[in-house]
Amino acid sequence: MRRWLCGVCLAGLSGLAAADGATIYGLVDIAAAWGSVTGGRFGGLMRDGGLAGNRVGFRGSDVLAEGLELSVVLESGFLPGSGQSHRVGRTFSRQTWLALSGPFGRLSLGYQYSPGFMIPYRYQVVGGSAGFAPRSTLAFAGGYSIVPGSPGRFDNAVAWTSPTWGGVQVLGIYGFQGRQRDDASGSHEGDDRVGLGASFDAGRFSAGLAWHRIGEADSTGAAREGFVGLSFDTGPVKVVATLSRRDAPGAVPGDNRLRSAGVVGKLAGGEGSVGVAWLDPRGGANHARSVTAGYIRPVSRRTRWYVAINRLTYGAATDALARPGAVVTVAAAGHSATSLVSGFSHTF
């Protein structure tokens, strides 16, 4: 009886949500990985998804007068292997914002994606996967905020996305981060963040730009990062390339350049790709390289199967500033890792 009553209650809540225009959505992506690193072997489940981060979210909208629309998103990330939040201490760890849309584009307020999160994936192999796309893995190692992960989200942010004008779309965001003007302690602007971006689509050709200014929490200065991405799609084959640069405040090891290139093509009902990236911190021996070959195949309207192999090599003096929990980043300075990853990604 208790289960039946719970079912009735849930059905009633679902009906109310539908009537109010709210939508529940999500993505479950779980992958197994095996490989070897200098001095040992490893295997198990990836910390987060292979192709994309796991999430469950709530989306609502309301049509206003004068052609305006109000929308809200609350989205939480989770780790599929343990059920834990992907960012400890954040209930909605991926994004939380409210936006007003109209002829002017979209103006949004909250915890949200930067241009450096939204633009680069279009110019990479395997969808720009945070786990094994070559540029993504080395962008984490290089300390970038122009990356498909938590550094690419801004706290307490105001963002604007333009309409598309002749294939051109412009993005801008200002993040007040942790210290705002209602905080009486210390400098308010020291940890602020600024992001600008633009994309251009003209048939087979596409280009993307992103620029970030990232303030340090201790007010010691700001890092500046730039990104350029290009793609040319012939139909059967698409060629992609990126160039990034990071200038860190003060510390020379934080300055680096990051380049990537790859080819994506139709293969046996799916998409095959091969790509490579090079990270060159300032200094002769401080280099890293990541090479990936991958295959993604839809198995239903909402589910994809994927497999990829990655080879990651760090130079003897590489100063890796940050690394995600993906297995392909287990290599330390002077070491190499080879990883085989396979999994399923399902959206609902």
C-alpha positions in Angstrom: 0.0 0.0 0.0 2.8 2.4 0.9 4.5 1.9 -2.5 1.1 2.4 -4.3 0.6 5.7 -2.4 4.1 6.9 -3.2 3.5 6.1 -6.8 0.3 8.2 -6.8 2.1 11.1 -5.1 4.9 11.0 -7.7 2.4 10.9 -10.5 0.7 13.9 -9.1 3.9 15.8 -8.7 4.9 14.9 -12.3 1.5 16.2 -13.6 2.0 19.5 -11.7 5.4 19.9 -13.1 4.2 19.3 -16.6 1.3 21.8 -16.2 3.7 24.5 -15.0 6.0 24.0 -18.0 8.9 22.4 -16.1 11.0 19.7 -17.6 13.3 17.1 -16.0 16.3 16.1 -18.2 19.6 14.4 -17.7 22.5 12.4 -19.1 24.1 9.2 -17.8 27.5 8.3 -19.2 29.5 5.5 -17.7 32.8 4.1 -19.1 35.3 1.4 -18.2 39.0 2.1 -18.8 42.1 0.0 -18.9 45.7 0.9 -19.5 49.3 1.2 -18.4 51.4 3.9 -17.0 55.2 4.0 -16.5 55.7 1.6 -13.7 52.3 0.0 -13.5 48.8 -0.8 -14.8 45.3 0.5 -14.0 41.7 -0.4 -14.7 38.2 0.4 -13.5 35.4 3.0 -14.1 36.1 6.5 -15.1 35.4 9.1 -12.4 32.8 10.9 -14.6 31.4 10.4 -18.1 33.6 9.6 -21.1 31.8 11.8 -23.7 30.1 14.2 -21.4 29.6 14.8 -17.7 26.7 13.1 -15.9 23.8 15.3 -14.9 20.2 15.7 -13.9 18.4 19.0 -14.3 15.2 21.0 -14.2 14.3 23.5 -16.9 11.3 25.8 -16.8 10.1 28.7 -19.0 7.3 31.3 -19.0 6.2 33.4 -22.0 6.0 37.1 -21.1 4.6 40.1 -23.0 6.3 41.9 -25.8 7.9 38.8 -27.2 9.9 38.1 -24.1 10.5 34.7 -22.4 11.8 33.9 -18.9 13.7 30.7 -18.4 15.4 29.0 -15.5 17.8 26.0 -15.3 19.0 24.1 -12.2 21.5 21.3 -13.1 23.4 19.0 -10.8 26.3 16.8 -11.8 27.0 13.4 -10.2 29.6 10.6 -10.4 28.0 7.4 -11.8 30.3 5.0 -10.1 29.7 6.3 -6.6 26.6 8.4 -6.8 28.4 11.4 -5.2 28.2 15.0 -6.4 30.8 15.8 -9.0 31.7 19.0 -7.0 31.5 18.5 -3.2 29.5 21.3 -1.5 27.5 22.3 -4.5 23.9 21.0 -4.7 23.5 22.2 -8.3 27.1 21.8 -9.4 26.9 22.3 -13.1 24.7 25.4 -13.6 22.0 27.5 -12.0 20.7 30.5 -13.8 17.7 32.6 -14.7 17.5 34.3 -18.2 15.4 36.8 -20.1 15.3 36.2 -23.9 14.0 38.4 -26.6 15.0 40.1 -29.9 18.2 41.3 -28.1 19.3 37.7 -27.5 19.5 36.3 -24.0 20.6 37.9 -20.7 21.2 35.5 -17.9 22.2 35.7 -14.2 23.7 33.0 -12.0 26.3 30.2 -12.1 26.9 29.4 -15.7 29.1 28.4 -18.6 31.7 30.7 -20.1 32.5 31.1 -23.8 35.6 29.0 -23.1 33.3 26.1 -22.1 30.8 26.5 -24.9 32.9 27.1 -28.0 36.0 24.8 -28.1 34.3 21.4 -28.3 33.1 22.2 -31.9 36.7 22.2 -33.1 38.0 19.0 -31.5 37.8 15.2 -32.1 35.5 12.9 -30.1 33.2 15.8 -29.3 35.8 17.6 -27.2 35.5 15.0 -24.4 37.0 16.1 -21.1 38.2 12.6 -20.6 40.2 11.8 -23.7 40.0 14.5 -26.4 43.6 15.5 -26.9 43.1 19.3 -26.4 40.8 18.8 -23.4 43.3 16.6 -21.5 46.2 19.0 -22.0 44.1 22.1 -21.3 43.5 20.8 -17.8 47.2 20.1 -17.4 48.0 23.6 -18.6 45.7 25.3 -16.1 43.2 26.7 -18.6 39.7 27.9 -17.8 39.0 27.5 -21.5 38.2 23.9 -20.9 35.1 21.6 -20.7 35.1 21.4 -16.9 34.5 23.2 -13.7 37.1 25.9 -14.4 35.0 26.9 -17.4 32.0 27.9 -15.2 31.8 31.3 -13.6 30.1 32.1 -10.2 27.7 34.9 -9.6 27.9 35.8 -13.3 26.0 38.1 -15.7 26.1 36.8 -19.3 24.8 37.8 -22.7 24.3 35.7 -25.8 23.5 37.6 -29.0 21.1 36.5 -31.7 22.8 35.0 -34.8 23.6 37.7 -37.4 24.6 36.3 -40.7 26.2 33.2 -39.2 27.9 35.2 -36.4 27.0 34.9 -32.7 28.7 36.8 -29.8 29.0 35.8 -26.2 30.1 37.8 -23.1 30.2 37.0 -19.4 31.3 38.8 -16.2 31.7 36.6 -13.1 31.9 38.4 -9.7 33.0 35.0 -8.2 33.3 34.6 -4.4 33.8 38.2 -3.3 31.1 40.7 -4.2 30.4 44.2 -3.3 28.3 43.2 -0.3 31.5 41.6 1.2 33.2 44.1 3.4 36.5 42.2 3.6 39.4 42.9 1.2 39.3 43.7 -2.5 36.0 42.9 -4.4 37.5 42.7 -7.9 40.6 40.5 -7.3 38.9 37.2 -8.2 36.5 38.5 -10.9 36.4 36.8 -14.2 35.7 38.1 -17.7 34.9 36.0 -20.8 34.3 37.0 -24.4 33.6 34.7 -27.4 32.3 34.6 -30.9 31.5 31.9 -33.5 31.1 32.1 -37.3 29.4 29.5 -39.4 29.4 29.7 -43.2 28.4 26.4 -44.8 31.3 24.1 -44.6 33.6 26.5 -42.8 33.4 27.4 -39.1 35.5 29.5 -36.7 35.4 30.2 -33.0 37.1 32.6 -30.7 37.3 32.8 -26.9 39.2 35.1 -24.5 39.2 34.9 -20.7 40.7 37.1 -17.9 40.8 35.0 -14.7 41.4 36.9 -11.5 43.3 35.1 -8.7 41.6 34.6 -5.4 44.6 36.0 -3.5 44.5 39.2 -5.7 48.0 38.5 -7.0 47.0 39.3 -10.6 45.1 37.8 -13.4 45.7 35.1 -16.1 44.8 35.8 -19.7 43.8 33.1 -22.1 43.0 33.1 -25.8 41.5 30.4 -28.1 41.0 30.1 -31.8 39.3 27.1 -33.4 38.7 26.3 -37.1 36.9 23.5 -38.9 36.2 22.6 -42.6 33.6 20.0 -43.3 33.7 18.3 -46.8 30.8 16.0 -45.9 32.5 12.7 -45.5 35.4 14.2 -43.6 35.8 17.2 -41.3 39.2 18.8 -40.4 39.6 20.6 -37.1 42.3 22.6 -35.5 42.8 24.9 -32.4 45.4 27.2 -31.0 45.4 28.4 -27.4 47.7 30.6 -25.3 47.8 31.2 -21.5 49.7 34.0 -19.8 49.7 33.5 -16.0 50.3 36.2 -13.5 53.9 36.2 -12.4 54.8 32.5 -12.5 56.6 31.6 -15.7 55.7 27.9 -15.6 52.0 28.9 -16.0 52.6 30.4 -19.4 52.1 28.1 -22.3 50.8 27.4 -25.8 48.4 24.6 -26.7 47.8 23.4 -30.2 45.6 20.6 -31.6 44.5 19.1 -34.9 42.4 16.2 -36.0 40.2 14.6 -38.6 36.6 13.4 -38.1 34.9 11.1 -40.6 31.8 8.9 -41.2 32.6 5.3 -40.5 30.3 2.2 -40.4 27.2 4.1 -39.3 29.1 6.2 -36.8 31.9 8.7 -36.5 35.6 7.9 -36.3 38.3 10.4 -35.4 42.0 10.8 -34.9 43.5 13.8 -33.2 46.7 15.1 -31.5 47.5 18.0 -29.2 50.8 19.6 -28.0 51.3 21.6 -24.8 54.4 23.8 -24.7 54.9 25.6 -21.4 57.6 28.3 -21.5 60.9 26.5 -21.2 62.7 24.1 -23.5 61.9 20.6 -22.0 58.5 21.4 -20.6 56.3 19.7 -23.1 53.4 17.2 -23.3 51.6 15.4 -26.1 48.2 13.6 -26.3 47.1 11.4 -29.2 43.6 9.9 -29.4 41.8 7.6 -31.9 38.1 7.2 -31.2 34.8 5.9 -32.6 31.2 6.9 -31.6 28.2 5.0 -32.9 24.5 5.8 -32.1 22.7 2.6 -31.0 19.3 4.3 -30.5 17.8 7.8 -30.7 19.1 8.6 -27.2 22.0 6.3 -26.6 25.6 6.2 -28.1 28.4 3.7 -27.7 31.9 4.8 -27.9 35.5 3.5 -27.7 38.8 5.4 -27.7 42.5 4.8 -27.2 44.7 7.6 -25.9 48.5 8.0 -25.5 49.6 10.7 -23.2 53.2 11.8 -22.6 54.6 14.4 -20.3 58.1 15.9 -20.7 60.6 15.5 -17.9 60.0 19.0 -16.5 56.3 19.5 -17.3 54.5 21.5 -14.6 51.0 20.2 -14.8 48.9 22.8 -12.9 45.7 20.8 -12.7 44.3 17.5 -13.9 40.8 16.0 -13.9 39.9 12.6 -12.5 40.0 10.9 -15.9 42.2 7.9 -16.3 44.1 9.3 -19.3 45.7 12.0 -17.0 47.4 9.6 -14.6 50.9 10.2 -16.1 53.3 12.3 -14.0 56.1 14.5 -15.3 58.5 12.4 -17.4 56.0 9.5 -17.7 53.6 8.2 -20.3 50.2 6.5 -20.1 48.2 4.5 -22.6 44.5 4.1 -22.0 41.6 2.2 -23.6 38.2 3.6 -22.8 34.7 2.3 -23.7 31.2 3.1 -22.5 27.7 4.2 -23.2 26.1 7.7 -23.1 22.3 8.0 -22.7 20.2 11.2 -22.6 16.7 11.6 -21.2 
